[in-house]
Amino acid sequence: MIALSPWRSRTARSFLLQGGFLILLVGAITAAFLTARANLSAQGMTSGFDFLWKSTGWEMNFTVLPAAPTDPYWWFLFLGLINTLVMGLLGLGGATVIGLAVGLMRSGQNPAARLLATVYIEIFRNLPLILQLFFWYALANSLPNPREAVSVGSALLSSRGIYLPGLAIPYGPAMATVGILFLGFALSLWVTLSARFKRMERAPRRRLLVGLLTLTALVTASVVVTSHVPGADWVTRPELKGLRIDGGIRIQPEFACLAIAIMTYGGAYVGEIVRGGFKAVGRGQTEAARALGLSPWQVFSRVRLPLAFRAMLPILINQYVWLIKATTLGIAVGFSDFFMIIASSITHSGQTLELIGILMGGFLALNFTLSAILNRVNRAIALKGHNMGGAA
């Protein structure tokens, strides 16, 4: 028998071409890596991740957890990632609230509310985010010094930041309280959306959810009570003492300005997404709900809002991922986010390739986690066979 040439088989040709392309790609990456390593060695620079255990020798201007110049690089990188996560969650939450309010105003029947929402969207959506960030930062720097701080209720506003009342408990228990609340909320959301609980009756699942929330509240209260100093006030308020402000919780201008910029900018886009979601709800569903005798609030909360949320969630996922990446603009005003810590670490250690790889891995982990959670929510609420239930 005459052997057939492998090029006459479509499968064989595809396999050979893809294998050859993969070999070329691996060879190019290997050559680039060896060339970069040789150039670094020629300049007296060593590659590797041993530097992560060396002390940084510099300070962070904002940290959620304690930090000192003697701490290693890996701890600073972790703190930067935590700062980015906190800023992202705060920015996404604020943008969602603002966007929901603006979207409802644009979808309503009040002409004045629609005009106000339209003006807001057109202004904040068409101005670059970094320009808005500089505006809020310049506004924060123009506030008076602490001796002439502006008093708004129990809060004080000055060029050094915003001072708010807070619980009089140590820093460690305060962070533990925040962690317990976050864990309780995450477990409650998991119980609500997890497929394992879909087979349960509504009453047992509701009792489990109420039990989780009650347990979270009891554990939080116990941590707060046991960490409180006997005889001291439960609430610490900011007070002017000499040239500085003591007490309370200080929110740094860099943190506040970046959060406000992300909220207002993202809120404009979320508002348009919300308006589009409500427009996607068919008039037939609304008219059917009214025909059944439902009140206007019941029509909104039980028909329009759930259907609109299903329609807008896939687009919201993309917007949320973009807003997480927008936190990197904090370097423009000196906020110690993950990107700024990476940039400072490159300057001090010279490990450029390793730190850029860590930066890419960190943002990939954040965005993939956020997308996975929201896509899970999208699949849980999707209507099977309905055009609004497509996954993102």
C-alpha positions as CSV (number, residue, x, y, z in Angstrom):
1,M,0.0,0.0,0.0
2,I,1.1,3.5,-0.8
3,A,1.5,5.6,2.4
4,L,-0.5,8.8,2.3
5,S,1.2,12.1,2.8
6,P,0.2,13.7,6.2
7,W,-0.5,16.9,4.3
8,R,-3.4,15.2,2.6
9,S,-5.2,14.8,5.9
10,R,-6.9,17.9,7.2
11,T,-6.6,16.7,10.8
12,A,-2.9,16.0,10.4
13,R,-2.3,19.4,8.8
14,S,-4.1,21.2,11.6
15,F,-2.2,19.3,14.2
16,L,1.2,20.0,12.6
17,L,0.5,23.6,12.0
18,Q,-0.7,24.2,15.6
19,G,2.2,22.2,17.0
20,G,4.7,24.3,14.9
21,F,3.1,27.5,16.1
22,L,3.2,26.4,19.7
23,I,6.9,25.5,19.4
24,L,7.7,28.9,17.8
25,L,5.7,30.7,20.6
26,V,7.5,28.8,23.3
27,G,10.9,29.4,21.6
28,A,10.2,33.2,21.3
29,I,9.2,33.5,25.0
30,T,12.2,31.4,26.1
31,A,14.6,33.6,24.0
32,A,13.1,36.8,25.4
33,F,13.4,35.5,28.9
34,L,17.1,34.4,28.4
35,T,17.9,37.7,26.7
36,A,16.4,39.7,29.5
37,R,18.2,37.6,32.1
38,A,21.5,38.1,30.3
39,N,21.0,41.9,30.1
40,L,20.1,42.1,33.8
41,S,23.2,40.1,34.7
42,A,25.4,42.3,32.5
43,Q,24.1,45.3,34.5
44,G,24.7,43.6,37.8
45,M,21.0,43.0,38.5
46,T,19.8,39.7,39.8
47,S,16.4,38.1,38.9
48,G,14.2,36.1,41.2
49,F,11.8,36.7,44.0
50,D,14.2,36.6,47.0
51,F,13.7,40.4,47.3
52,L,10.2,39.8,48.6
53,W,11.6,38.9,52.0
54,K,13.8,42.0,52.3
55,S,12.7,45.1,54.2
56,T,11.3,48.0,52.1
57,G,12.8,50.9,54.0
58,W,9.9,53.3,53.1
59,E,6.4,54.0,54.5
60,M,2.9,53.8,53.1
61,N,0.7,56.8,53.5
62,F,-2.5,54.7,53.8
63,T,-2.9,51.2,55.1
64,V,-5.8,49.2,56.3
65,L,-3.5,46.9,58.3
66,P,-0.4,48.0,60.3
67,A,2.8,48.6,58.3
68,A,6.3,49.8,59.1
69,P,9.5,50.5,57.0
70,T,11.0,47.3,58.4
71,D,8.3,45.1,56.9
72,P,9.2,43.0,53.8
73,Y,8.1,43.7,50.3
74,W,5.5,40.9,50.2
75,W,3.7,42.5,53.1
76,F,3.6,45.9,51.4
77,L,2.4,44.2,48.2
78,F,-0.4,42.5,50.1
79,L,-1.4,45.7,51.8
80,G,-1.5,47.4,48.4
81,L,-3.8,44.7,47.1
82,I,-6.0,45.1,50.1
83,N,-6.1,48.9,49.6
84,T,-7.2,48.3,46.0
85,L,-9.8,45.8,47.0
86,V,-11.2,48.2,49.7
87,M,-11.3,51.1,47.2
88,G,-12.9,48.9,44.6
89,L,-15.6,47.7,46.8
90,L,-16.3,51.2,48.1
91,G,-16.3,52.7,44.6
92,L,-18.5,49.9,43.2
93,G,-21.0,50.3,46.0
94,G,-21.2,54.0,45.8
95,A,-21.4,53.9,41.9
96,T,-24.2,51.4,42.2
97,V,-26.2,53.5,44.6
98,I,-25.7,56.7,42.6
99,G,-26.4,54.9,39.3
100,L,-29.6,53.3,40.6
101,A,-30.9,56.7,41.8
102,V,-30.0,58.4,38.5
103,G,-31.4,55.6,36.4
104,L,-34.7,55.7,38.3
105,M,-34.9,59.5,37.9
106,R,-34.3,59.1,34.1
107,S,-36.9,56.4,33.9
108,G,-39.5,58.2,35.9
109,Q,-42.3,60.5,34.8
110,N,-41.1,63.7,36.5
111,P,-39.6,66.1,33.9
112,A,-37.5,67.9,36.5
113,A,-36.0,64.7,37.8
114,R,-35.3,63.4,34.2
115,L,-33.6,66.7,33.3
116,L,-31.5,66.7,36.5
117,A,-30.4,63.0,35.9
118,T,-29.6,63.8,32.2
119,V,-27.4,66.8,33.2
120,Y,-25.6,64.7,35.7
121,I,-24.9,61.9,33.2
122,E,-23.8,64.2,30.4
123,I,-21.4,66.0,32.7
124,F,-19.7,63.2,34.6
125,R,-19.7,60.7,31.8
126,N,-18.0,63.0,29.3
127,L,-15.3,64.3,31.6
128,P,-12.2,62.1,31.9
129,L,-11.9,60.3,35.2
130,I,-8.4,61.6,35.9
131,L,-9.7,65.2,35.4
132,Q,-12.5,64.6,37.9
133,L,-9.9,63.1,40.3
134,F,-7.7,66.2,40.1
135,F,-10.8,68.4,40.6
136,W,-11.8,66.7,43.8
137,Y,-8.2,66.6,45.0
138,A,-7.8,70.4,44.4
139,L,-11.1,71.0,46.2
140,A,-9.8,68.9,49.2
141,N,-6.6,70.8,49.4
142,S,-8.4,74.1,49.4
143,L,-10.2,73.2,52.6
144,P,-9.0,75.2,55.7
145,N,-6.3,74.0,58.1
146,P,-7.3,72.0,61.2
147,R,-7.5,75.1,63.4
148,E,-10.3,76.4,61.1
149,A,-11.8,73.1,60.2
150,V,-15.4,73.1,58.9
151,S,-17.8,71.4,61.3
152,V,-20.6,69.4,59.7
153,G,-22.5,67.8,62.6
154,S,-20.0,65.7,64.5
155,A,-17.6,65.6,61.6
156,L,-14.7,67.9,60.8
157,L,-13.5,68.8,57.3
158,S,-10.0,70.1,56.8
159,S,-7.1,69.9,54.3
160,R,-5.7,67.0,56.2
161,G,-8.8,64.9,55.7
162,I,-12.3,64.1,56.9
163,Y,-12.7,63.3,60.6
164,L,-15.7,61.2,61.6
165,P,-16.9,59.8,64.9
166,G,-16.1,56.1,65.5
167,L,-16.3,53.3,68.0
168,A,-13.7,53.5,70.7
169,I,-12.2,50.1,70.2
170,P,-8.6,49.1,69.3
171,Y,-7.5,48.8,65.7
172,G,-7.3,45.0,65.7
173,P,-10.8,44.3,66.9
174,A,-12.1,47.0,64.6
175,M,-10.6,45.1,61.6
176,A,-11.9,41.8,63.0
177,T,-15.4,43.3,63.2
178,V,-15.3,44.4,59.6
179,G,-14.1,41.0,58.6
180,I,-16.9,39.2,60.5
181,L,-19.5,41.5,58.9
182,F,-18.1,40.8,55.4
183,L,-18.0,37.1,56.0
184,G,-21.5,37.1,57.3
185,F,-22.7,39.0,54.3
186,A,-20.9,36.6,51.9
187,L,-22.3,33.5,53.6
188,S,-25.8,35.0,53.5
189,L,-25.4,35.8,49.8
190,W,-24.2,32.3,49.2
191,V,-27.1,30.8,51.0
192,T,-29.5,32.9,48.9
193,L,-28.0,32.1,45.5
194,S,-26.3,28.7,45.9
195,A,-27.9,25.9,43.8
196,R,-27.6,23.5,46.7
197,F,-30.3,25.4,48.5
198,K,-32.7,25.6,45.6
199,R,-34.3,22.3,46.5
200,M,-35.1,23.6,50.0
201,E,-38.4,25.0,50.9
202,R,-38.6,28.7,51.2
203,A,-39.3,28.7,54.9
204,P,-36.3,26.5,55.9
205,R,-34.0,28.6,53.7
206,R,-35.3,31.8,55.2
207,R,-34.7,30.4,58.7
208,L,-31.2,29.5,57.8
209,L,-30.6,33.0,56.4
210,V,-32.0,34.7,59.5
211,G,-29.9,32.4,61.6
212,L,-26.7,33.4,59.8
213,L,-27.5,37.1,60.1
214,T,-28.3,36.7,63.8
215,L,-25.1,34.8,64.4
216,T,-23.1,37.4,62.6
217,A,-24.7,40.2,64.7
218,L,-24.0,38.3,67.9
219,V,-20.4,37.6,67.1
220,T,-19.8,41.2,66.0
221,A,-21.4,42.6,69.2
222,S,-19.3,40.2,71.3
223,V,-16.1,41.4,69.7
224,V,-17.0,45.0,70.2
225,V,-18.1,44.6,73.8
226,T,-15.1,42.5,74.9
227,S,-12.6,44.9,73.2
228,H,-14.1,48.0,74.7
229,V,-12.1,49.6,77.5
230,P,-14.2,49.7,80.7
231,G,-15.1,53.2,81.9
232,A,-14.3,54.8,78.5
233,D,-16.7,56.3,76.1
234,W,-18.2,54.0,73.4
235,V,-17.8,56.6,70.7
236,T,-14.8,58.7,70.0
237,R,-15.4,62.1,68.4
238,P,-12.9,64.4,66.6
239,E,-11.8,67.4,68.6
240,L,-9.5,70.3,67.9
241,K,-6.4,70.2,70.2
242,G,-3.9,72.9,69.3
243,L,-2.8,72.6,65.7
244,R,-4.2,69.1,65.2
245,I,-7.4,67.1,65.5
246,D,-7.5,64.2,67.9
247,G,-10.1,61.4,68.1
248,G,-12.5,60.0,65.6
249,I,-11.7,58.3,62.4
250,R,-9.5,60.1,59.8
251,I,-10.2,59.6,56.1
252,Q,-7.2,60.9,54.1
253,P,-7.8,63.3,51.2
254,E,-6.3,60.9,48.7
255,F,-8.6,58.1,49.7
256,A,-11.7,60.3,49.8
257,C,-11.0,62.0,46.5
258,L,-10.4,58.8,44.6
259,A,-13.5,57.2,46.1
260,I,-15.7,60.2,45.2
261,A,-14.3,60.3,41.6
262,I,-14.9,56.6,41.0
263,M,-18.4,56.9,42.5
264,T,-19.5,59.9,40.5
265,Y,-17.9,58.8,37.3
266,G,-19.1,55.2,37.6
267,G,-22.5,56.3,38.7
268,A,-23.1,58.1,35.4
269,Y,-22.5,54.9,33.4
270,V,-24.4,52.7,35.9
271,G,-27.3,55.1,35.6
272,E,-27.5,54.6,31.8
273,I,-27.3,50.9,32.3
274,V,-30.1,51.0,34.8
275,R,-32.2,53.1,32.4
276,G,-31.6,50.6,29.6
277,G,-32.5,47.8,31.9
278,F,-35.9,49.3,32.7
279,K,-36.5,50.1,29.1
280,A,-35.9,46.4,28.3
281,V,-38.9,45.4,30.4
282,G,-41.8,44.8,28.1
283,R,-44.9,46.9,28.6
284,G,-47.0,43.8,28.6
285,Q,-45.5,42.6,31.9
286,T,-46.3,45.9,33.5
287,E,-49.8,46.1,32.2
288,A,-50.5,42.5,33.3
289,A,-49.3,43.3,36.8
290,R,-51.6,46.3,37.0
291,A,-54.5,44.2,35.6
292,L,-53.9,41.8,38.5
293,G,-54.6,44.6,40.9
294,L,-51.0,45.2,42.1
295,S,-50.1,48.6,43.6
296,P,-47.6,50.8,41.8
297,W,-44.9,49.8,44.4
298,Q,-45.7,46.1,44.0
299,V,-45.5,46.5,40.2
300,F,-42.1,48.2,40.6
301,S,-40.6,45.9,43.2
302,R,-42.0,42.5,42.0
303,V,-42.1,43.0,38.3
304,R,-40.1,45.8,36.8
305,L,-37.1,45.8,39.1
306,P,-36.4,42.0,38.9
307,L,-36.7,41.9,35.1
308,A,-34.6,45.0,34.7
309,F,-31.9,43.6,37.0
310,R,-31.7,40.5,34.9
311,A,-31.3,42.6,31.8
312,M,-28.7,45.0,33.2
313,L,-26.5,42.6,35.1
314,P,-24.3,41.3,32.2
315,I,-23.5,44.9,31.3
316,L,-22.9,45.8,34.9
317,I,-20.3,43.1,35.2
318,N,-18.2,44.7,32.5
319,Q,-18.6,48.1,34.1
320,Y,-17.6,46.8,37.5
321,V,-14.4,45.2,36.1
322,W,-13.5,48.4,34.4
323,L,-14.0,50.4,37.6
324,I,-11.8,48.0,39.5
325,K,-9.0,48.7,37.0
326,A,-9.7,52.5,37.3
327,T,-8.4,52.4,40.9
328,T,-4.9,52.5,39.5
329,L,-5.4,56.3,38.9
330,G,-4.9,56.7,42.6
331,I,-1.2,57.0,41.9
332,A,-1.9,60.5,40.4
333,V,-2.8,61.8,43.9
334,G,-0.6,59.6,46.0
335,F,-3.0,56.9,47.1
336,S,-1.1,53.7,48.1
337,D,-3.0,51.2,45.9
338,F,-1.6,48.1,44.4
339,F,-0.3,49.8,41.4
340,M,1.5,52.5,43.4
341,I,3.1,50.0,45.7
342,I,4.4,48.1,42.6
343,A,5.8,51.3,41.1
344,S,7.5,52.2,44.4
345,S,8.9,48.7,44.8
346,I,10.3,48.8,41.2
347,T,12.1,52.1,42.1
348,H,13.6,50.7,45.3
349,S,14.4,47.1,44.3
350,G,14.9,47.2,40.6
351,Q,13.0,43.9,40.1
352,T,11.0,45.2,37.2
353,L,9.9,42.0,35.5
354,E,9.0,40.2,38.6
355,L,7.0,43.0,40.0
356,I,5.1,43.6,36.7
357,G,4.3,39.9,36.7
358,I,2.9,40.2,40.3
359,L,0.9,43.3,39.2
360,M,-0.7,41.4,36.3
361,G,-1.4,38.4,38.5
362,G,-3.0,40.5,41.2
363,F,-5.4,42.3,38.9
364,L,-6.2,39.1,37.0
365,A,-7.1,37.5,40.4
366,L,-9.3,40.4,41.4
367,N,-11.1,40.7,38.1
368,F,-11.6,37.0,37.6
369,T,-13.0,36.7,41.1
370,L,-15.4,39.6,40.7
371,S,-16.5,38.2,37.3
372,A,-17.0,34.7,38.6
373,I,-19.1,35.9,41.5
374,L,-21.3,38.2,39.4
375,N,-21.7,35.6,36.7
376,R,-22.8,33.1,39.3
377,V,-25.4,35.6,40.4
378,N,-26.4,36.1,36.8
379,R,-26.9,32.3,36.3
380,A,-28.8,32.0,39.5
381,I,-31.4,34.7,38.6
382,A,-31.6,33.9,34.8
383,L,-34.9,33.0,33.3
384,K,-34.4,29.8,31.4
385,G,-35.3,30.3,27.7
386,H,-35.7,34.0,28.2
387,N,-33.8,36.5,26.1
388,M,-32.9,38.5,29.3
389,G,-31.1,35.6,30.9
390,G,-28.0,35.4,28.8
391,A,-24.7,35.0,30.6
392,A,-22.0,37.6,30.4
